[in-house]
C-alpha cells in the first residue's frame, strides 16, 4: 500500500488507523458538527457528482420537473439516455479504480478489456452498481435510514458545536412580501417563507423547525437563504453556521472561537495527536523483516558429536521488501552457542520462507533446564535491517 508492504502481523496498523479515523470524526463533529457527512462522505460527494451531471444534461430543478412531466420525445429520450450513460460511466470508473487499489491496475485494465479475471470483473461491477444505485437513486435515503453515523454523531454535539441554525428571533414572524413592504411595520421578521431552504435540502427537512438528526450540515440551505436575503436587501445570515450558545447569547466570532478549546475538544485532540505520532514513529522505525521461531516438537533437545547439545527450531522469515534479500543467522545467550545449520538464507521479494535451524552449545555450558537465548537475523548488505527473536534452549539431564 503506497510502497509499504504489510503482512497479517501488521494488523495493529489497521487498528491504529481505524482508531485515528474515529477520533478524528469525534473531534471534528464536536467542533463543527457533521463536517464528514456534509463535505467528505463518499455518499455526499458522489451524489453531488451525479447531480452535477443531471443538472448539465437536463437543466435546473424546474427544467427537470417539466422534462419528467412531458411526454416522451426525441429530446427527452436523448437527455435521459445521455444522463444514464454518464452515470454508468462514472460508476464503472469508480469500481475499476477501487479494485485497482488491490490488483495492479495495468493488469486489471488488460484483463477487463479481454473479459478475463472473473473475480476482478465481478468486484468492478459490484462497486459500480453500488455507486450507481446509491448516488443516482437512493441518495439521501442512505443518510436518513441506512447510515449509522447519522444516529451517533448527535451524541457528540453540545451547546458550543458549530451547526446550521435558523435565527428564529430575527426571522419570525415569517410571511411573504415584496421588497417595497415595510416588514417591521407589519410585524414580520426577515423570513419571507419562500421555502427555498426546504427545496434545496438533500434530506428534505425544514431547518426553521430547529436542528434535526437528518441534517447533514451541508449548508445548501445557508446558500439558498443568503441568495434570497440579497434579493430582498436584508442582511445575510438568517440561516447560518453558528453555535446554540452563540445564537442565544449573541456572541461575536471571537467569543465563539474561544469556546473551541473546551475540555472535550482538548481531550480528543490530545488522544488523536498522541496516537498519530506513535503510529508514524512506529512506521518510520519499522523493520521490513518478520521472523517467527517455533521449537521443533519432535526433537526438544539431544546430544550430538563431541558432546554438544543441539536444539532444533522451525524458523519463518518474511521479507517485507520489494527486492530479494539474503539474511545471515546468528545465536547468542549462552557461551559457545552457534548455528549448526545453514547460517545464510535467501528470501524472494515480498515472500516468506520456512527453514529448519539447529542451534548447538558445548556440554556443561549451563545448568540443566531451559535457558533464554536469541536468534539474530541480519540482512546482508543492509545491517540496519536486523531483528532479534527470543526463544529457549533446553539442556537435558
C-alpha positions as CSV (number, residue, x, y, z in Angstrom):
1,X,0.0,0.0,0.0
2,X,1.7,3.2,-1.3
3,X,5.0,1.4,-1.4
4,X,4.6,-0.1,2.1
5,X,4.3,-3.9,2.2
6,X,2.1,-5.1,5.1
7,X,1.6,-8.6,6.5
8,X,-1.2,-10.0,8.7
9,X,1.2,-9.5,11.6
10,X,0.9,-5.7,10.9
11,X,-2.8,-5.7,11.7
12,X,-2.0,-3.3,14.5
13,X,-1.5,-0.5,11.9
14,X,-5.0,-1.1,10.6
15,X,-6.4,-1.0,14.1
16,X,-4.5,2.3,14.8
17,X,-5.7,3.8,11.5
18,X,-9.3,3.0,12.4
19,X,-8.9,4.5,15.9
20,X,-7.4,7.6,14.4
21,X,-10.3,7.9,12.0
22,X,-12.8,7.5,14.8
23,X,-11.0,10.1,17.0
24,X,-10.9,12.5,14.0
25,X,-14.6,12.0,13.5
26,X,-15.3,12.7,17.2
27,X,-13.1,15.8,17.2
28,X,-14.4,17.4,14.0
29,X,-18.0,16.6,15.0
30,X,-17.6,18.1,18.5
31,X,-16.1,21.3,17.0
32,X,-18.1,21.9,13.8
33,X,-20.9,19.3,13.6
34,X,-21.3,16.9,10.7
35,X,-18.4,18.0,8.5
36,X,-17.9,14.4,7.4
37,X,-21.4,13.9,6.3
38,X,-21.8,17.3,4.6
39,X,-18.5,17.6,2.8
40,X,-16.3,14.4,2.9
41,X,-18.6,11.3,2.9
42,X,-18.3,9.4,-0.4
43,X,-22.1,9.2,-0.5
44,X,-22.4,13.0,-0.4
45,X,-19.5,13.5,-2.8
46,X,-20.8,11.1,-5.4
47,X,-24.3,12.3,-5.1
48,X,-23.0,15.8,-5.9
49,X,-21.2,14.4,-8.9
50,X,-24.3,12.7,-10.2
51,X,-26.5,15.7,-9.5
52,X,-24.0,17.9,-11.4
53,X,-24.2,15.6,-14.4
54,X,-28.0,15.7,-14.1
55,X,-28.0,19.5,-14.0
56,X,-25.8,19.8,-17.0
57,X,-27.8,17.3,-19.1
58,X,-31.4,18.0,-18.0
59,X,-31.2,21.6,-16.6
60,X,-32.1,23.0,-13.2
61,X,-34.8,21.7,-10.9
62,X,-37.7,23.4,-12.7
63,X,-36.5,22.2,-16.1
64,X,-36.1,18.6,-14.8
65,X,-39.7,18.6,-13.4
66,X,-41.0,19.9,-16.7
67,X,-39.0,17.2,-18.5
68,X,-40.3,14.4,-16.3
69,X,-43.9,15.5,-16.7
70,X,-43.6,15.9,-20.5
71,X,-44.4,13.1,-23.0
72,X,-41.6,11.0,-24.5
73,X,-40.0,12.9,-27.4
74,X,-36.6,12.6,-29.1
75,X,-35.2,15.3,-26.9
76,X,-36.4,13.7,-23.7
77,X,-35.1,10.3,-24.8
78,X,-31.7,11.8,-25.8
79,X,-31.3,13.6,-22.5
80,X,-32.4,10.7,-20.3
81,X,-30.1,8.3,-22.2
82,X,-27.1,10.6,-22.0
83,X,-27.6,11.1,-18.3
84,X,-27.8,7.4,-17.7
85,X,-24.7,6.7,-19.9
86,X,-22.7,9.3,-18.0
87,X,-23.8,7.9,-14.6
88,X,-22.9,4.4,-15.6
89,X,-19.5,5.5,-16.9
90,X,-18.7,7.3,-13.6
91,X,-19.9,4.3,-11.6
92,X,-17.8,1.8,-13.6
93,X,-14.7,4.0,-13.4
94,X,-15.2,4.2,-9.7
95,X,-15.4,0.4,-9.4
96,X,-12.4,0.0,-11.6
97,X,-10.2,2.4,-9.7
98,X,-11.3,1.0,-6.3
99,X,-10.4,-2.6,-7.3
100,X,-7.1,-1.1,-8.7
101,X,-6.0,-0.5,-5.1
102,X,-5.8,-4.3,-4.6
103,X,-5.0,-5.5,-8.1
104,X,-2.2,-4.0,-10.2
105,X,-4.3,-1.5,-12.2
106,X,-2.5,-2.1,-15.5
107,X,-3.1,-5.8,-15.3
108,X,-6.7,-5.2,-14.2
109,X,-7.2,-3.0,-17.3
110,X,-5.9,-5.6,-19.7
111,X,-8.0,-8.4,-18.0
112,X,-11.1,-6.2,-18.0
113,X,-10.8,-5.4,-21.7
114,X,-10.1,-9.1,-22.5
115,X,-13.0,-10.2,-20.3
116,X,-10.7,-12.2,-18.2
117,X,-10.2,-12.4,-14.4
118,X,-13.8,-13.2,-13.3
119,X,-13.5,-12.1,-9.7
120,X,-11.9,-8.8,-10.6
121,X,-14.6,-8.0,-13.1
122,X,-17.3,-9.1,-10.6
123,X,-16.0,-6.6,-8.0
124,X,-15.7,-3.8,-10.5
125,X,-19.3,-4.4,-11.5
126,X,-20.3,-4.8,-7.8
127,X,-18.9,-1.4,-6.7
128,X,-20.0,0.2,-9.9
129,X,-23.6,-0.9,-9.3
130,X,-23.4,0.2,-5.7
131,X,-22.2,3.7,-6.8
132,X,-24.8,3.9,-9.5
133,X,-27.7,2.9,-7.2
134,X,-26.6,4.9,-4.1
135,X,-25.6,8.2,-5.8
136,X,-28.1,8.0,-8.6
137,X,-31.3,6.9,-6.9
138,X,-31.1,6.3,-3.2
139,X,-29.2,9.5,-2.4
140,X,-30.5,11.0,0.9
141,X,-32.3,7.7,1.8
142,X,-28.8,6.3,2.6
143,X,-28.2,9.2,5.0
144,X,-31.6,9.0,6.7
145,X,-32.2,5.3,7.0
146,X,-29.1,3.3,6.4
147,X,-26.1,5.2,7.7
148,X,-25.3,4.7,11.4
149,X,-23.3,8.0,11.6
150,X,-26.5,10.0,11.5
151,X,-27.5,8.3,14.7
152,X,-24.5,8.5,16.9
153,X,-22.9,11.8,15.8
154,X,-25.6,13.8,17.5
155,X,-24.3,12.4,20.8
156,X,-21.1,14.4,20.3
157,X,-22.9,17.7,20.0
158,X,-23.0,20.2,22.8
159,X,-24.1,23.8,23.0
160,X,-20.8,25.0,21.6
161,X,-20.8,22.8,18.5
162,X,-21.0,24.7,15.2
163,X,-24.2,23.7,13.4
164,X,-26.5,25.0,10.7
165,X,-29.0,27.2,12.6
166,X,-32.1,29.3,11.8
167,X,-32.2,32.6,13.7
168,X,-35.8,32.5,14.8
169,X,-35.6,35.7,16.8
170,X,-34.7,37.5,13.6
171,X,-36.8,35.5,11.1
172,X,-40.2,35.2,12.9
173,X,-42.9,36.0,12.3
174,X,-42.4,34.7,8.8
175,X,-44.5,35.7,5.8
176,X,-44.4,36.5,2.1
177,X,-43.9,40.1,1.0
178,X,-42.3,42.3,-1.7
179,X,-39.2,44.4,-1.3
180,X,-41.4,47.5,-1.0
181,X,-43.2,46.3,2.1
182,X,-42.0,47.5,5.5
183,X,-41.7,44.2,7.3
184,X,-41.3,45.7,10.7
185,X,-44.3,47.9,10.4
186,X,-46.4,44.8,9.7
187,X,-44.8,42.8,12.5
188,X,-42.9,40.4,10.2
189,X,-39.4,39.0,10.5
190,X,-36.9,38.6,7.8
191,X,-38.1,35.2,6.7
192,X,-40.3,35.6,3.6
193,X,-41.4,31.9,3.8
194,X,-40.1,31.2,0.3
195,X,-39.3,27.5,1.3
196,X,-36.2,27.5,-0.8
197,X,-34.3,26.2,2.2
198,X,-36.6,23.2,2.2
199,X,-36.4,22.7,-1.5
200,X,-32.6,22.6,-1.7
201,X,-32.2,20.4,1.4
202,X,-30.9,16.9,0.3
203,X,-32.7,15.2,3.2
204,X,-35.9,17.2,2.9
205,X,-36.1,18.8,6.3
206,X,-37.2,22.3,7.3
207,X,-34.3,23.8,9.3
208,X,-36.7,26.5,10.6
209,X,-38.2,23.8,12.8
210,X,-34.8,23.5,14.6
211,X,-31.9,21.2,14.3
212,X,-32.9,17.6,13.3
213,X,-30.9,14.4,13.2
214,X,-31.4,14.1,9.5
215,X,-29.4,17.4,8.9
216,X,-26.0,16.5,7.4
217,X,-24.6,20.1,7.8
218,X,-24.0,20.6,4.0
219,X,-25.1,24.3,4.2
220,X,-27.2,24.3,1.0
221,X,-30.0,26.0,2.9
222,X,-27.5,28.7,4.0
223,X,-26.6,29.5,0.4
224,X,-30.2,29.5,-0.7
225,X,-31.3,31.7,2.1
226,X,-28.4,34.2,1.6
227,X,-29.4,34.5,-2.1
228,X,-32.9,35.4,-1.0
229,X,-31.7,37.9,1.6
230,X,-29.5,39.5,-1.1
231,X,-32.6,39.9,-3.4
232,X,-34.7,41.3,-0.5
233,X,-31.8,43.6,0.5
234,X,-31.8,42.1,4.0
235,X,-28.6,41.2,5.9
236,X,-27.2,37.8,5.3
237,X,-27.1,35.1,8.0
238,X,-30.8,34.3,8.7
239,X,-29.7,30.7,8.3
240,X,-26.0,30.3,9.1
241,X,-23.3,28.3,10.8
242,X,-23.2,29.1,14.5
243,X,-23.5,27.5,17.9
244,X,-26.6,27.4,20.1
245,X,-24.8,29.3,22.8
246,X,-23.6,32.0,20.4
247,X,-27.1,32.3,18.9
248,X,-28.7,32.8,22.3
249,X,-26.0,35.0,23.8
250,X,-25.4,36.9,20.6
251,X,-21.7,36.3,20.8
252,X,-19.2,37.7,18.3
253,X,-17.0,35.4,16.2
254,X,-14.1,35.9,18.6
255,X,-16.2,34.9,21.6
256,X,-17.5,31.9,19.8
257,X,-14.0,30.8,18.8
258,X,-12.9,31.0,22.5
259,X,-15.2,28.1,23.3
260,X,-13.5,25.8,20.8
261,X,-10.8,25.0,23.4
262,X,-13.1,23.2,25.8
263,X,-12.3,20.0,27.8
264,X,-14.0,17.6,25.3
265,X,-12.2,19.1,22.3
266,X,-8.8,19.2,24.2
267,X,-9.2,15.5,25.2
268,X,-10.0,14.4,21.7
269,X,-7.1,16.5,20.3
270,X,-4.6,15.1,22.8
271,X,-5.6,11.5,22.2
272,X,-5.5,12.0,18.4
273,X,-2.1,13.7,18.4
274,X,-0.6,11.0,20.7
275,X,-1.9,8.1,18.6
276,X,-0.9,9.7,15.3
277,X,2.6,10.5,16.5
278,X,3.0,6.9,17.9
279,X,1.8,5.3,14.6
280,X,4.0,7.5,12.4
281,X,7.0,6.8,14.6
282,X,6.4,3.1,14.5
283,X,6.2,3.1,10.7
284,X,9.4,5.1,10.4
285,X,11.4,2.7,12.6
286,X,9.6,-0.4,11.3
287,X,12.0,-3.2,10.3
288,X,10.9,-4.7,6.9
289,X,11.5,-8.2,8.3
290,X,9.2,-10.6,10.1
291,X,10.5,-13.6,12.0
292,X,8.7,-16.4,13.8
293,X,10.6,-19.1,15.8
294,X,8.9,-22.3,16.7
295,X,10.6,-25.1,18.6
296,X,10.5,-28.5,16.8
297,X,8.2,-30.6,19.0
298,X,9.6,-33.9,17.8
299,X,13.1,-33.1,18.9
300,X,13.3,-31.0,22.1
301,X,17.0,-31.4,22.8
302,X,19.6,-34.1,22.1
303,X,23.3,-34.7,22.5
304,X,25.3,-34.9,19.3
305,X,29.0,-35.3,18.3
306,X,31.7,-34.1,20.7
307,X,29.1,-34.0,23.4
308,X,27.4,-30.9,22.1
309,X,23.8,-30.1,23.0
310,X,21.5,-29.5,20.0
311,X,18.1,-27.9,19.8
312,X,16.0,-27.8,16.6
313,X,13.7,-25.0,15.6
314,X,11.4,-24.1,12.7
315,X,12.0,-20.6,11.5
316,X,9.8,-18.5,9.3
317,X,11.4,-15.4,7.7
318,X,9.2,-13.0,5.8
319,X,10.9,-10.5,3.5
320,X,8.7,-7.3,3.7
321,X,10.6,-5.5,0.9
322,X,10.1,-5.4,-2.9
323,X,13.6,-6.9,-3.6
324,X,15.1,-10.3,-2.9
325,X,17.2,-10.4,0.3
326,X,19.9,-12.6,1.8
327,X,19.9,-13.0,5.5
328,X,22.6,-14.2,8.0
329,X,21.6,-16.0,11.1
330,X,23.5,-15.9,14.5
331,X,22.7,-17.0,18.0
332,X,23.5,-15.5,21.4
333,X,22.6,-16.1,25.0
334,X,25.0,-18.9,26.0
335,X,28.7,-19.2,25.7
336,X,29.7,-21.1,22.6
337,X,26.1,-21.1,21.2
338,X,26.1,-21.2,17.4
339,X,24.1,-22.0,14.4
340,X,25.0,-25.5,13.2
341,X,22.8,-25.5,10.1
342,X,22.9,-23.1,7.2
343,X,23.6,-19.6,8.6
344,X,22.5,-17.8,5.4
345,X,19.2,-17.9,3.6
346,X,17.7,-16.3,0.5
347,X,14.1,-15.0,0.6
348,X,12.4,-13.7,-2.5
349,X,10.8,-10.2,-2.6
350,X,7.6,-10.0,-0.6
351,X,7.7,-13.7,0.2
352,X,8.1,-15.8,3.4
353,X,10.2,-18.9,3.8
354,X,10.3,-21.7,6.3
355,X,13.6,-23.4,7.3
356,X,15.0,-25.7,9.9
357,X,17.6,-24.2,12.2
358,X,19.8,-26.2,14.6
359,X,21.5,-24.5,17.5
360,X,24.3,-26.1,19.4
361,X,26.1,-25.4,22.6
362,X,29.1,-27.1,24.3
363,X,28.3,-29.7,27.0
364,X,28.3,-28.3,30.5
365,X,28.0,-24.6,29.4
366,X,25.0,-24.2,31.7
367,X,22.8,-26.0,34.2
368,X,20.1,-28.4,33.2
369,X,16.8,-26.9,32.1
370,X,15.5,-24.1,29.8
371,X,17.7,-21.1,29.1
372,X,16.7,-17.9,27.3
373,X,18.6,-17.3,24.0
374,X,18.1,-15.2,21.0
375,X,18.3,-15.6,17.2
376,X,19.7,-12.6,15.3
377,X,18.7,-12.2,11.7
378,X,20.5,-9.6,9.7
379,X,20.1,-8.6,6.0
380,X,23.4,-9.0,4.2
381,X,24.3,-5.6,2.7
382,X,22.0,-3.7,4.9
383,X,22.9,-4.0,8.6
384,X,20.1,-1.7,9.5
385,X,17.6,-4.4,8.7
386,X,18.1,-6.6,11.8
387,X,15.8,-8.5,14.1
388,X,16.3,-10.3,17.3
389,X,13.9,-13.0,18.2
390,X,13.9,-14.7,21.7
391,X,13.4,-18.4,22.3
392,X,14.5,-21.1,24.7
393,X,17.4,-23.5,24.6
394,X,16.9,-26.8,26.6
395,X,19.8,-28.6,28.2
396,X,18.8,-32.2,29.2
397,X,20.0,-34.0,32.3
